[in-house]
Every structure is written in C-alpha cells, then in structure tokens.
Amino acid sequence: MPTQVKAAVIDEITDRFQNSSAAVLTEYRGLTVAQLTQLRRSLGEGSSYAVVKNTLTKRAADAVGFSDLAPLLNGPTAIAFIQGDPVEAAKAIRDFAKANPLLVVKGGVVDGRTVDASEVTRLADVEPREVLLAKLAGAMKGNLTKAAGLFQAPLSQVARLAAALQEKKAADAPAAEAPAADDTASEAPASDDAAADTTPETTTAAADAASDD
C-alpha cells in the first residue's frame, strides 16, 4: 500500500476514534458479507462497521491516546464506530453475537477510555433509559417531567442550574434564620425587597444555563 494511502487510512481511523461515542473491536472470521451488513445496519444511523488493518489502526490508536488497544489488534479485526447511544449499540452487538457466535468482541473505547470485552457486555446489560427514568420517577413520587428534563439537559446546563439553585438557597438561608421582629408590619417591605433582589438573579442564572445550549 503506497505511503500516501496509508497516511489517509490512518487519518480516517483517527478521525473516527475522535468523533465516535464508542468504538468496539471485534473478530469477524467466518461471517458472511450479508451477516456483516446486518450487523452494520443494527448499530444505528451514522454508525459504521469496517474491517481494518491492525498495523495502521495501532498507529491511529496511538495518535489519540488509545495505545492500550494494541494487544486487541491481532487477527482479523473489524471496528464498530458508534454514533449515538453506546448502550443501544452494545445491545445490538451482544444480540448479534448471540445469534452469530462467530462474532467475537475483543474490547474497545467508551466515553474516551479503553474497555475490555466484559465491560462491553456490562454496558449492553444497562437498563434502557426509559426504565431508569421510570424508577427515578417512582423514587421522586411522580416528578417524571423534572427528572426527564434533567437527564436530557447537557452537563453544562445542569451545572449552571445547580449553581443557581445553590445561590438561591444561600440567599434565602439568612432570612429564614433571622429572629422574628416585634413589628411584623415594619419588616414586610424588607422581605419584599429581598424577594425582588433574589428573583431576577435566579431567573437570569437559569436563563443563562438554558441559553448555553
């Protein structure tokens, strides 16, 4: 293979490692083209499943900090590069392997860290998102909408919302701990002013969090 072609292949594999939510290395020896096509389609839109050259893949893996994959790059190797939910892709690979035992999972990369075959299997056994949300909803006594919104929000937004809530809690604490005044009527305007001061800050923090995405 010409040097320029090798460099292009390495660049492509490197790019897929960097832009995939997960990558699962497999041995495909004995599977037909039709079976491999079936597996590829089961991985979801945007995902790919391709036979790779071990030597070039090792160089790509080294370039993105996945040198631990080197021991897995022996024998016939094909990699599933996942776009989307790694759990759903792991389930698809597990189910295909059950029906087609010739497919052997070697390990891979999930969320930026290398994993072995057993971890890929454990990932496939994670309960569906809907089930986890339902369980959380039960624990929260029916606050499913609130829970679903939290799970769907980007981490940056969740962090900012949490910070806004923490600031509001800190601002409210002194008022709650202050001793009751003899003249309740005279204190009422001060409480209204405090509410006027804290409400815009909390609203702005929440709005900033939402606008980040």
SEVEXPA-879090 format. One record per residue: residue in one letter; residue number from 0; x, y, z of N, C-alpha, C, O in turn. Coordinates in nm, 2 decimals. Example, Ala and Ser with C-alpha at 12.3 -4.5 7.8 and 13.67 -1.06 7.14 Angstrom:
% SEVEXPA-879090
residu:num:nxx:nyy:nzz:caxx:cayy:cazz:cxx:cyy:czz:oxx:oyy:ozz
A:0:1.32:-0.57:0.78:1.23:-0.45:0.78:1.32:-0.33:0.78:1.42:-0.33:0.85
S:1:1.28:-0.22:0.71:1.37:-0.11:0.71:1.29:0.00:0.79:1.34:0.11:0.80
END
This chain:
% SEVEXPA-879090
residu:num:nxx:nyy:nzz:caxx:cayy:cazz:cxx:cyy:czz:oxx:oyy:ozz
M:0:0.08:-0.12:0.00:0.00:0.00:0.00:0.09:0.12:0.00:0.18:0.14:0.09
P:1:0.07:0.22:-0.09:0.15:0.34:-0.10:0.14:0.42:0.03:0.04:0.42:0.10
T:2:0.25:0.49:0.06:0.26:0.57:0.18:0.15:0.67:0.20:0.09:0.68:0.30
Q:3:0.11:0.74:0.09:0.01:0.84:0.09:-0.13:0.77:0.13:-0.21:0.83:0.20
V:4:-0.15:0.66:0.07:-0.27:0.58:0.10:-0.28:0.54:0.25:-0.38:0.55:0.31
K:5:-0.17:0.49:0.30:-0.16:0.45:0.44:-0.19:0.57:0.53:-0.26:0.56:0.63
A:6:-0.13:0.69:0.50:-0.15:0.81:0.58:-0.30:0.85:0.58:-0.35:0.89:0.68
A:7:-0.36:0.83:0.46:-0.50:0.87:0.45:-0.59:0.78:0.54:-0.68:0.82:0.60
V:8:-0.55:0.65:0.54:-0.63:0.55:0.61:-0.61:0.58:0.76:-0.71:0.57:0.84
I:9:-0.49:0.60:0.80:-0.46:0.64:0.95:-0.54:0.76:0.99:-0.60:0.76:1.10
D:10:-0.54:0.86:0.90:-0.62:0.98:0.94:-0.76:0.96:0.95:-0.83:1.01:1.04
E:11:-0.82:0.87:0.86:-0.96:0.84:0.87:-0.99:0.76:1.00:-1.09:0.80:1.07
I:12:-0.91:0.66:1.04:-0.94:0.59:1.16:-0.92:0.68:1.28:-1.00:0.67:1.38
T:13:-0.82:0.76:1.28:-0.80:0.86:1.39:-0.92:0.95:1.40:-0.97:0.97:1.52
D:14:-0.97:1.00:1.29:-1.09:1.09:1.30:-1.21:1.01:1.36:-1.29:1.07:1.43
R:15:-1.23:0.88:1.32:-1.34:0.81:1.37:-1.33:0.78:1.52:-1.43:0.79:1.59
F:16:-1.21:0.76:1.57:-1.19:0.74:1.71:-1.22:0.87:1.78:-1.29:0.86:1.89
Q:17:-1.19:0.98:1.73:-1.21:1.11:1.80:-1.35:1.15:1.79:-1.40:1.22:1.89
N:18:-1.43:1.11:1.69:-1.56:1.17:1.68:-1.67:1.06:1.70:-1.79:1.09:1.66
S:19:-1.64:0.95:1.76:-1.74:0.85:1.79:-1.76:0.84:1.94:-1.67:0.86:2.02
S:20:-1.88:0.81:1.98:-1.91:0.80:2.12:-1.85:0.67:2.18:-1.83:0.66:2.30
A:21:-1.83:0.57:2.09:-1.77:0.44:2.13:-1.72:0.38:2.01:-1.76:0.40:1.90
A:22:-1.62:0.28:2.03:-1.57:0.20:1.93:-1.55:0.06:1.98:-1.48:0.04:2.08
V:23:-1.60:-0.04:1.92:-1.60:-0.18:1.96:-1.52:-0.26:1.86:-1.56:-0.27:1.75
L:24:-1.41:-0.32:1.91:-1.33:-0.40:1.83:-1.38:-0.55:1.83:-1.41:-0.60:1.94
T:25:-1.39:-0.61:1.71:-1.44:-0.74:1.70:-1.35:-0.83:1.61:-1.28:-0.78:1.53
E:26:-1.36:-0.96:1.63:-1.31:-1.05:1.53:-1.43:-1.11:1.45:-1.53:-1.16:1.51
Y:27:-1.42:-1.11:1.32:-1.53:-1.14:1.23:-1.51:-1.27:1.15:-1.59:-1.30:1.06
R:28:-1.41:-1.34:1.18:-1.37:-1.46:1.10:-1.49:-1.55:1.08:-1.55:-1.59:1.18
G:29:-1.52:-1.58:0.95:-1.62:-1.68:0.92:-1.76:-1.62:0.89:-1.85:-1.69:0.85
L:30:-1.78:-1.49:0.92:-1.91:-1.43:0.89:-1.92:-1.39:0.75:-1.82:-1.35:0.68
T:31:-2.04:-1.40:0.69:-2.06:-1.36:0.55:-2.08:-1.21:0.54:-2.10:-1.14:0.63
V:32:-2.07:-1.17:0.41:-2.09:-1.03:0.38:-2.23:-0.99:0.42:-2.25:-0.88:0.48
A:33:-2.33:-1.07:0.40:-2.47:-1.04:0.44:-2.48:-1.03:0.59:-2.55:-0.94:0.63
Q:34:-2.41:-1.11:0.66:-2.42:-1.10:0.81:-2.36:-0.97:0.86:-2.41:-0.91:0.95
L:35:-2.24:-0.94:0.80:-2.18:-0.81:0.84:-2.26:-0.69:0.81:-2.26:-0.59:0.88
T:36:-2.33:-0.70:0.70:-2.42:-0.59:0.66:-2.53:-0.58:0.76:-2.57:-0.47:0.80
Q:37:-2.59:-0.69:0.80:-2.69:-0.69:0.90:-2.65:-0.63:1.03:-2.72:-0.55:1.09
L:38:-2.53:-0.66:1.07:-2.47:-0.60:1.19:-2.45:-0.45:1.18:-2.49:-0.38:1.27
R:39:-2.40:-0.41:1.07:-2.38:-0.27:1.04:-2.51:-0.19:1.05:-2.52:-0.09:1.11
R:40:-2.62:-0.24:1.00:-2.75:-0.18:1.00:-2.81:-0.17:1.14:-2.88:-0.08:1.17
S:41:-2.77:-0.27:1.22:-2.83:-0.28:1.36:-2.77:-0.18:1.45:-2.82:-0.15:1.56
L:42:-2.66:-0.12:1.41:-2.58:-0.03:1.50:-2.65:0.11:1.51:-2.61:0.19:1.60
G:43:-2.73:0.14:1.42:-2.80:0.27:1.42:-2.74:0.37:1.32:-2.63:0.35:1.26
E:44:-2.82:0.47:1.29:-2.78:0.57:1.19:-2.65:0.64:1.23:-2.63:0.69:1.34
G:45:-2.57:0.66:1.13:-2.44:0.73:1.15:-2.33:0.64:1.19:-2.21:0.68:1.18
S:46:-2.36:0.52:1.25:-2.25:0.43:1.29:-2.20:0.35:1.17:-2.26:0.34:1.07
S:47:-2.08:0.29:1.19:-2.01:0.22:1.08:-1.95:0.09:1.14:-1.92:0.08:1.26
Y:48:-1.93:0.00:1.05:-1.86:-0.13:1.09:-1.77:-0.16:0.97:-1.82:-0.19:0.86
A:49:-1.64:-0.16:1.00:-1.55:-0.18:0.89:-1.43:-0.26:0.93:-1.38:-0.26:1.04
V:50:-1.38:-0.34:0.83:-1.26:-0.42:0.85:-1.14:-0.33:0.84:-1.14:-0.24:0.76
V:51:-1.05:-0.34:0.94:-0.93:-0.25:0.94:-0.80:-0.33:0.94:-0.80:-0.45:0.97
K:52:-0.69:-0.26:0.90:-0.56:-0.32:0.91:-0.50:-0.30:1.05:-0.50:-0.18:1.09
N:53:-0.46:-0.40:1.11:-0.41:-0.38:1.25:-0.30:-0.28:1.27:-0.29:-0.20:1.36
T:54:-0.20:-0.29:1.18:-0.08:-0.20:1.19:-0.12:-0.06:1.18:-0.07:0.03:1.25
L:55:-0.21:-0.02:1.09:-0.25:0.11:1.07:-0.34:0.16:1.18:-0.33:0.27:1.23
T:56:-0.42:0.07:1.23:-0.51:0.10:1.34:-0.43:0.13:1.47:-0.47:0.22:1.55
K:57:-0.32:0.05:1.49:-0.24:0.08:1.61:-0.18:0.22:1.60:-0.17:0.29:1.70
R:58:-0.14:0.26:1.49:-0.08:0.39:1.47:-0.19:0.50:1.50:-0.16:0.60:1.56
A:59:-0.31:0.48:1.45:-0.42:0.57:1.48:-0.45:0.58:1.62:-0.48:0.68:1.68
A:60:-0.46:0.46:1.69:-0.49:0.45:1.83:-0.39:0.52:1.91:-0.42:0.59:2.01
D:61:-0.26:0.50:1.88:-0.15:0.57:1.95:-0.17:0.72:1.94:-0.14:0.80:2.03
A:62:-0.21:0.77:1.82:-0.22:0.91:1.80:-0.33:0.98:1.88:-0.32:1.10:1.91
V:63:-0.43:0.90:1.92:-0.54:0.96:2.00:-0.53:0.91:2.15:-0.63:0.93:2.22
G:64:-0.42:0.85:2.19:-0.41:0.81:2.33:-0.47:0.68:2.37:-0.50:0.66:2.49
F:65:-0.50:0.59:2.27:-0.56:0.46:2.30:-0.46:0.35:2.27:-0.49:0.25:2.21
S:66:-0.34:0.37:2.32:-0.23:0.27:2.30:-0.27:0.13:2.36:-0.22:0.03:2.32
D:67:-0.35:0.14:2.47:-0.39:0.01:2.53:-0.47:-0.08:2.44:-0.49:-0.20:2.47
L:68:-0.51:-0.04:2.32:-0.58:-0.12:2.23:-0.49:-0.22:2.15:-0.53:-0.31:2.09
A:69:-0.36:-0.19:2.16:-0.26:-0.27:2.08:-0.27:-0.42:2.10:-0.27:-0.49:2.00
P:70:-0.29:-0.47:2.22:-0.30:-0.62:2.24:-0.42:-0.67:2.17:-0.43:-0.79:2.14
L:71:-0.53:-0.59:2.15:-0.65:-0.64:2.08:-0.64:-0.64:1.93:-0.72:-0.70:1.87
L:72:-0.54:-0.58:1.88:-0.53:-0.56:1.73:-0.44:-0.68:1.68:-0.33:-0.65:1.63
N:73:-0.50:-0.80:1.69:-0.43:-0.92:1.63:-0.54:-1.00:1.56:-0.66:-1.01:1.61
G:74:-0.50:-1.06:1.45:-0.60:-1.14:1.38:-0.70:-1.05:1.30:-0.68:-0.93:1.31
P:75:-0.80:-1.11:1.24:-0.89:-1.04:1.16:-0.97:-0.94:1.25:-1.03:-0.99:1.35
T:76:-0.97:-0.81:1.22:-1.03:-0.71:1.31:-1.12:-0.62:1.23:-1.09:-0.58:1.12
A:77:-1.24:-0.60:1.29:-1.33:-0.51:1.23:-1.38:-0.42:1.35:-1.40:-0.47:1.46
I:78:-1.40:-0.29:1.33:-1.44:-0.20:1.43:-1.57:-0.14:1.41:-1.60:-0.09:1.30
A:79:-1.66:-0.14:1.51:-1.78:-0.07:1.50:-1.76:0.07:1.57:-1.74:0.08:1.69
F:80:-1.77:0.17:1.48:-1.76:0.31:1.53:-1.90:0.36:1.55:-1.98:0.37:1.46
I:81:-1.93:0.40:1.68:-2.07:0.43:1.72:-2.10:0.58:1.72:-2.02:0.65:1.78
Q:82:-2.21:0.61:1.66:-2.26:0.75:1.67:-2.39:0.74:1.75:-2.48:0.66:1.71
G:83:-2.41:0.81:1.85:-2.53:0.80:1.93:-2.50:0.73:2.06:-2.40:0.73:2.12
D:84:-2.61:0.66:2.11:-2.60:0.59:2.24:-2.52:0.47:2.24:-2.55:0.37:2.17
P:85:-2.41:0.46:2.31:-2.32:0.34:2.32:-2.40:0.22:2.37:-2.37:0.11:2.34
V:86:-2.49:0.25:2.47:-2.56:0.13:2.53:-2.64:0.06:2.43:-2.64:-0.06:2.42
E:87:-2.72:0.13:2.34:-2.80:0.07:2.24:-2.71:-0.01:2.14:-2.75:-0.11:2.10
A:88:-2.60:0.05:2.10:-2.51:-0.02:2.01:-2.45:-0.14:2.07:-2.44:-0.25:2.01
A:89:-2.42:-0.14:2.20:-2.36:-0.25:2.27:-2.47:-0.37:2.28:-2.44:-0.48:2.26
K:90:-2.59:-0.33:2.30:-2.70:-0.43:2.30:-2.72:-0.49:2.16:-2.74:-0.61:2.15
A:91:-2.70:-0.41:2.05:-2.72:-0.46:1.92:-2.60:-0.56:1.89:-2.63:-0.67:1.83
I:92:-2.48:-0.53:1.93:-2.37:-0.62:1.91:-2.38:-0.75:1.99:-2.36:-0.86:1.94
R:93:-2.43:-0.73:2.12:-2.45:-0.85:2.20:-2.55:-0.94:2.14:-2.53:-1.07:2.13
D:94:-2.67:-0.89:2.09:-2.77:-0.97:2.04:-2.73:-1.04:1.91:-2.76:-1.15:1.88
F:95:-2.65:-0.96:1.83:-2.60:-1.02:1.70:-2.50:-1.14:1.73:-2.51:-1.24:1.67
A:96:-2.42:-1.12:1.83:-2.32:-1.22:1.87:-2.39:-1.35:1.92:-2.34:-1.46:1.90
K:97:-2.50:-1.33:1.99:-2.58:-1.45:2.04:-2.63:-1.53:1.92:-2.63:-1.65:1.93
A:98:-2.68:-1.46:1.82:-2.73:-1.53:1.70:-2.62:-1.57:1.61:-2.64:-1.67:1.53
N:99:-2.50:-1.51:1.62:-2.39:-1.54:1.53:-2.26:-1.55:1.61:-2.19:-1.46:1.62
P:100:-2.24:-1.67:1.67:-2.13:-1.69:1.77:-1.99:-1.66:1.70:-1.89:-1.65:1.78
L:101:-1.98:-1.66:1.57:-1.85:-1.63:1.51:-1.80:-1.49:1.53:-1.68:-1.46:1.52
L:102:-1.89:-1.40:1.57:-1.85:-1.26:1.60:-1.80:-1.26:1.75:-1.87:-1.30:1.84
V:103:-1.67:-1.22:1.76:-1.61:-1.22:1.90:-1.58:-1.07:1.93:-1.50:-1.01:1.86
V:104:-1.63:-1.03:2.04:-1.60:-0.89:2.09:-1.47:-0.89:2.16:-1.45:-0.97:2.26
K:105:-1.37:-0.81:2.12:-1.24:-0.80:2.18:-1.23:-0.70:2.30:-1.16:-0.71:2.39
G:106:-1.30:-0.59:2.28:-1.30:-0.47:2.37:-1.32:-0.35:2.29:-1.38:-0.35:2.18
G:107:-1.27:-0.23:2.34:-1.30:-0.11:2.27:-1.27:0.01:2.35:-1.20:0.02:2.44
V:108:-1.34:0.12:2.31:-1.33:0.25:2.37:-1.47:0.30:2.40:-1.56:0.30:2.31
V:109:-1.50:0.35:2.52:-1.63:0.40:2.55:-1.61:0.53:2.63:-1.53:0.53:2.73
D:110:-1.66:0.64:2.59:-1.65:0.77:2.66:-1.51:0.80:2.68:-1.47:0.86:2.79
G:111:-1.42:0.78:2.59:-1.28:0.82:2.60:-1.19:0.73:2.68:-1.08:0.77:2.70
R:112:-1.23:0.61:2.72:-1.14:0.52:2.79:-1.15:0.38:2.73:-1.26:0.34:2.68
T:113:-1.04:0.31:2.74:-1.04:0.18:2.68:-1.11:0.08:2.77:-1.10:0.09:2.90
V:114:-1.18:-0.02:2.72:-1.25:-0.12:2.80:-1.22:-0.26:2.74:-1.19:-0.27:2.62
D:115:-1.24:-0.36:2.82:-1.23:-0.49:2.77:-1.36:-0.55:2.73:-1.46:-0.48:2.74
A:116:-1.36:-0.68:2.68:-1.49:-0.74:2.63:-1.59:-0.75:2.74:-1.71:-0.73:2.71
S:117:-1.55:-0.78:2.86:-1.65:-0.79:2.97:-1.72:-0.66:3.00:-1.84:-0.66:3.03
E:118:-1.65:-0.55:2.99:-1.71:-0.42:3.01:-1.81:-0.38:2.90:-1.91:-0.32:2.92
V:119:-1.78:-0.42:2.77:-1.87:-0.40:2.67:-2.00:-0.48:2.69:-2.11:-0.43:2.67
T:120:-1.99:-0.60:2.75:-2.10:-0.68:2.78:-2.19:-0.62:2.89:-2.31:-0.61:2.89
R:121:-2.12:-0.57:3.00:-2.19:-0.50:3.10:-2.26:-0.38:3.06:-2.37:-0.34:3.10
L:122:-2.20:-0.31:2.96:-2.27:-0.19:2.90:-2.40:-0.23:2.83:-2.50:-0.16:2.84
A:123:-2.39:-0.34:2.77:-2.51:-0.39:2.70:-2.62:-0.43:2.80:-2.74:-0.43:2.76
D:124:-2.58:-0.46:2.92:-2.68:-0.50:3.02:-2.74:-0.39:3.10:-2.83:-0.41:3.18
V:125:-2.70:-0.27:3.07:-2.76:-0.15:3.14:-2.90:-0.14:3.10:-2.94:-0.15:2.98
E:126:-2.99:-0.10:3.19:-3.13:-0.09:3.16:-3.16:0.02:3.07:-3.08:0.12:3.07
P:127:-3.26:0.01:2.99:-3.29:0.12:2.90:-3.32:0.25:2.97:-3.36:0.25:3.09
R:128:-3.29:0.36:2.91:-3.31:0.49:2.97:-3.45:0.51:3.02:-3.46:0.57:3.13
E:129:-3.55:0.47:2.95:-3.69:0.48:2.99:-3.71:0.41:3.12:-3.79:0.46:3.21
V:130:-3.65:0.29:3.14:-3.67:0.22:3.26:-3.61:0.29:3.38:-3.66:0.30:3.49
L:131:-3.48:0.34:3.36:-3.42:0.42:3.46:-3.49:0.54:3.50:-3.50:0.57:3.62
L:132:-3.55:0.61:3.41:-3.63:0.73:3.44:-3.75:0.69:3.51:-3.80:0.76:3.61
A:133:-3.82:0.58:3.48:-3.94:0.54:3.55:-3.91:0.51:3.69:-3.98:0.54:3.78
K:134:-3.79:0.44:3.72:-3.75:0.41:3.85:-3.72:0.54:3.93:-3.76:0.55:4.05
L:135:-3.66:0.63:3.87:-3.63:0.76:3.93:-3.76:0.83:3.96:-3.77:0.90:4.07
A:136:-3.85:0.82:3.87:-3.98:0.89:3.89:-4.05:0.84:4.01:-4.11:0.91:4.09
G:137:-4.04:0.71:4.03:-4.11:0.65:4.14:-4.04:0.69:4.27:-4.11:0.72:4.37
A:138:-3.91:0.70:4.27:-3.84:0.75:4.39:-3.87:0.90:4.42:-3.87:0.94:4.54
M:139:-3.90:0.97:4.32:-3.93:1.12:4.33:-4.08:1.14:4.35:-4.12:1.26:4.34
K:140:-4.16:1.04:4.36:-4.30:1.04:4.38:-4.37:1.12:4.26:-4.45:1.21:4.28
G:141:-4.33:1.08:4.14:-4.41:1.13:4.03:-4.35:1.25:3.96:-4.41:1.29:3.86
N:142:-4.23:1.30:4.00:-4.18:1.41:3.93:-4.10:1.37:3.80:-3.98:1.40:3.79
L:143:-4.17:1.30:3.71:-4.11:1.25:3.59:-4.06:1.36:3.50:-3.95:1.35:3.44
T:144:-4.14:1.46:3.48:-4.11:1.57:3.39:-3.98:1.64:3.43:-3.89:1.67:3.35
K:145:-3.97:1.66:3.56:-3.85:1.72:3.62:-3.73:1.63:3.60:-3.62:1.68:3.56
A:146:-3.74:1.50:3.62:-3.63:1.41:3.61:-3.59:1.40:3.46:-3.47:1.40:3.43
A:147:-3.69:1.39:3.37:-3.66:1.37:3.23:-3.58:1.49:3.18:-3.49:1.48:3.10
G:148:-3.63:1.61:3.22:-3.56:1.73:3.18:-3.42:1.74:3.22:-3.33:1.78:3.15
L:149:-3.39:1.69:3.35:-3.26:1.69:3.40:-3.17:1.59:3.32:-3.05:1.63:3.29
F:150:-3.22:1.47:3.29:-3.14:1.38:3.22:-3.11:1.42:3.07:-3.00:1.39:3.02
Q:151:-3.20:1.50:3.01:-3.18:1.54:2.87:-3.09:1.66:2.86:-3.04:1.69:2.76
A:152:-3.08:1.74:2.97:-3.01:1.86:2.96:-2.86:1.83:2.95:-2.81:1.74:3.01
P:153:-2.78:1.91:2.87:-2.64:1.90:2.87:-2.58:1.92:3.01:-2.64:1.99:3.09
L:154:-2.46:1.86:3.03:-2.40:1.87:3.16:-2.37:2.02:3.20:-2.39:2.06:3.32
S:155:-2.33:2.10:3.10:-2.30:2.24:3.13:-2.43:2.31:3.18:-2.42:2.39:3.27
Q:156:-2.54:2.28:3.12:-2.67:2.34:3.16:-2.71:2.30:3.30:-2.75:2.38:3.39
V:157:-2.70:2.17:3.33:-2.73:2.11:3.46:-2.64:2.18:3.57:-2.69:2.21:3.68
A:158:-2.51:2.19:3.54:-2.42:2.25:3.64:-2.46:2.39:3.67:-2.46:2.44:3.79
R:159:-2.50:2.47:3.57:-2.54:2.61:3.59:-2.67:2.62:3.67:-2.69:2.71:3.75
L:160:-2.77:2.53:3.64:-2.89:2.53:3.71:-2.87:2.50:3.86:-2.93:2.56:3.95
A:161:-2.78:2.40:3.88:-2.75:2.36:4.02:-2.68:2.48:4.09:-2.71:2.50:4.21
A:162:-2.60:2.55:4.02:-2.53:2.66:4.09:-2.63:2.77:4.12:-2.62:2.83:4.23
A:163:-2.73:2.80:4.03:-2.83:2.90:4.06:-2.92:2.86:4.18:-2.95:2.94:4.26
L:164:-2.95:2.73:4.18:-3.03:2.68:4.30:-2.95:2.70:4.43:-3.01:2.73:4.53
Q:165:-2.82:2.67:4.42:-2.74:2.68:4.54:-2.73:2.82:4.59:-2.73:2.85:4.71
E:166:-2.71:2.92:4.49:-2.71:3.06:4.53:-2.84:3.11:4.59:-2.84:3.18:4.68
K:167:-2.95:3.06:4.53:-3.08:3.10:4.59:-3.09:3.04:4.73:-3.15:3.11:4.82
K:168:-3.05:2.92:4.75:-3.06:2.86:4.88:-2.98:2.94:4.98:-3.02:2.96:5.10
A:169:-2.86:2.98:4.94:-2.77:3.06:5.03:-2.83:3.19:5.06:-2.82:3.24:5.17
A:170:-2.89:3.25:4.96:-2.95:3.39:4.98:-3.07:3.38:5.07:-3.10:3.47:5.15
D:171:-3.15:3.27:5.07:-3.27:3.25:5.15:-3.23:3.21:5.29:-3.31:3.24:5.38
A:172:-3.12:3.15:5.31:-3.09:3.10:5.45:-3.08:3.21:5.55:-3.14:3.18:5.66
P:173:-3.02:3.32:5.53:-3.01:3.42:5.64:-3.15:3.47:5.68:-3.18:3.49:5.80
A:174:-3.24:3.49:5.58:-3.37:3.54:5.61:-3.45:3.43:5.69:-3.53:3.47:5.78
A:175:-3.43:3.31:5.66:-3.50:3.20:5.74:-3.45:3.19:5.88:-3.53:3.15:5.97
E:176:-3.32:3.22:5.90:-3.26:3.20:6.03:-3.27:3.32:6.12:-3.25:3.31:6.24
A:177:-3.31:3.44:6.06:-3.31:3.57:6.14:-3.43:3.56:6.24:-3.53:3.50:6.21
P:178:-3.41:3.62:6.36:-3.51:3.62:6.46:-3.63:3.70:6.42:-3.62:3.80:6.35
A:179:-3.75:3.66:6.46:-3.87:3.73:6.42:-3.87:3.87:6.49:-3.84:3.88:6.61
A:180:-3.91:3.97:6.41:-3.92:4.11:6.47:-4.05:4.13:6.54:-4.15:4.06:6.52
D:181:-4.05:4.23:6.64:-4.17:4.26:6.71:-4.27:4.32:6.62:-4.39:4.29:6.64
D:182:-4.23:4.40:6.53:-4.32:4.47:6.45:-4.32:4.40:6.31:-4.24:4.43:6.22
T:183:-4.41:4.31:6.29:-4.42:4.23:6.17:-4.44:4.32:6.05:-4.39:4.30:5.94
A:184:-4.53:4.42:6.06:-4.57:4.50:5.95:-4.45:4.58:5.90:-4.43:4.60:5.78
S:185:-4.36:4.62:5.99:-4.24:4.70:5.95:-4.14:4.62:5.88:-4.07:4.67:5.80
E:186:-4.14:4.49:5.90:-4.05:4.40:5.83:-4.09:4.36:5.69:-4.01:4.31:5.61
A:187:-4.22:4.37:5.67:-4.28:4.32:5.54:-4.21:4.38:5.42:-4.18:4.31:5.33
P:188:-4.19:4.51:5.41:-4.13:4.57:5.30:-3.99:4.52:5.27:-3.95:4.50:5.16
A:189:-3.91:4.49:5.38:-3.78:4.44:5.37:-3.78:4.30:5.30:-3.70:4.27:5.22
S:190:-3.88:4.22:5.34:-3.89:4.08:5.28:-3.92:4.09:5.13:-3.87:4.02:5.05
D:191:-4.01:4.19:5.10:-4.05:4.21:4.96:-3.93:4.25:4.88:-3.91:4.21:4.76
D:192:-3.85:4.35:4.94:-3.73:4.39:4.87:-3.63:4.28:4.84:-3.57:4.27:4.74
A:193:-3.61:4.19:4.95:-3.52:4.08:4.93:-3.57:3.98:4.82:-3.49:3.93:4.74
A:194:-3.70:3.96:4.82:-3.75:3.87:4.71:-3.73:3.94:4.57:-3.69:3.87:4.48
A:195:-3.74:4.07:4.57:-3.72:4.14:4.44:-3.58:4.13:4.40:-3.54:4.13:4.28
D:196:-3.49:4.13:4.50:-3.34:4.13:4.47:-3.30:3.99:4.42:-3.22:3.98:4.33
T:197:-3.35:3.88:4.49:-3.31:3.75:4.46:-3.37:3.69:4.34:-3.31:3.61:4.27
T:198:-3.50:3.72:4.31:-3.57:3.66:4.20:-3.50:3.68:4.06:-3.48:3.58:3.99
P:199:-3.47:3.81:4.03:-3.40:3.83:3.90:-3.27:3.75:3.89:-3.24:3.70:3.78
E:200:-3.19:3.74:4.00:-3.06:3.67:3.99:-3.08:3.52:3.95:-3.02:3.47:3.87
T:201:-3.18:3.46:4.02:-3.21:3.32:4.00:-3.26:3.30:3.86:-3.22:3.20:3.79
T:202:-3.35:3.39:3.81:-3.41:3.37:3.68:-3.30:3.39:3.57:-3.30:3.32:3.48
T:203:-3.21:3.49:3.60:-3.11:3.51:3.50:-3.01:3.40:3.49:-2.97:3.36:3.38
A:204:-2.98:3.34:3.61:-2.89:3.22:3.61:-2.95:3.11:3.54:-2.88:3.04:3.46
A:205:-3.08:3.08:3.56:-3.14:2.97:3.49:-3.15:3.00:3.34:-3.13:2.91:3.26
A:206:-3.18:3.13:3.31:-3.19:3.16:3.16:-3.06:3.15:3.09:-3.05:3.10:2.98
D:207:-2.95:3.19:3.16:-2.81:3.17:3.11:-2.78:3.03:3.08:-2.72:2.99:2.98
A:208:-2.82:2.94:3.18:-2.80:2.80:3.17:-2.86:2.74:3.05:-2.81:2.66:2.97
A:209:-2.99:2.78:3.03:-3.07:2.73:2.91:-3.02:2.78:2.78:-3.02:2.71:2.68
S:210:-2.97:2.91:2.78:-2.92:2.97:2.65:-2.79:2.91:2.61:-2.76:2.93:2.49
D:211:-2.71:2.85:2.70:-2.58:2.79:2.66:-2.60:2.69:2.56:-2.51:2.67:2.48
D:212:-2.71:2.62:2.55:-2.74:2.52:2.45:-2.84:2.56:2.36:-2.88:2.49:2.26
END
